[in-house]
Amino acid sequence: MIKFNKNDYRASKIDVINKIKETHDWQKTEGFIADGIICPEIYEIQKLKILCILGESYGYDECKMVDIEDQLKDNIIGVGDPKRQTSTKIPALLWLILKSHALGRKISWADFPKLLISNKSNLNELQDTISKIAWVNVKKASRHITNWGNDATRQNENDIYNNAIRNRDILKIQIDSIAPDLMIVCSNPVFNGLYDSDLLGNGIERNKKYQLQTNILGQKVIQVNHPSYYRDWGYEGIYKLYEIIYGGIRV
């Protein structure tokens, strides 16, 4: 298992930012979030280090760089925002995983709070949870959104896949320096792009969605559907996914 080193991560993040700037028209049409670990000091002390890998960010395309480490101050990725399902539902899953890991036992269905309801208490819980993990998009240029209505953030699967291939070198630096114990890979084009770029590690196979796999380094990898799939990402779906992950990771 690769061990996380905060100083190495900091140096790698500078390298990642420079590579994004070199390969994207970031000062004109391709503003981006400098994604990665949200709070390196908090991530460093986690016994279970989790990386969530997604397709793209939205609405931060204004010809500049936004640092994900400002997430807790500015809520960059929209945690708890009812318009942004991804950044509410994934933290709800993470809450279950990290809570059970901290307590050393399984969280029962009855003890799973209604975290998808937008209120201050839930926001605090989800923000605290998100501070402990890493969050990376395979597409680095943030997509412009003019209307946050239905389907506003629907993925273009070819675009996401092609960006995962395009950004292979950047993503390798990120994954290696984040050194996660668990990678939660959201959506088919993200998984396929990472798989075809040899970024998930030897031993990971296709067509095993919702199965916890282990690569040659001992890292756990699970492919899941995008959080816009309501059937998979309601309370019951989130809890079932938690049970799959819990069953394959010692606490």
Secondary structure, DSSP 8 states (H G I E B T S, - for coil): -----HHHHHHHHHHHHHHHHHHS-TTTT--EEE-EES-HHHHHT-SS-EEEEES--BS--SSSEEEGGGHHHH-TT-TT-TT-SHHHHHHHHHHHHHHHHHHTS---GGG---TTS-SHHHHHHHHHHHTTSEEEES--B-B--S--STTTT---HHHHHHHHHHTHHHHHHHHHHH--SEEEEESHHHHHHHHHTT-S-TT--SS-TT--EE-TTS-EEEEE--TT-HHHHSHHHHHHHHHHHHHHS--
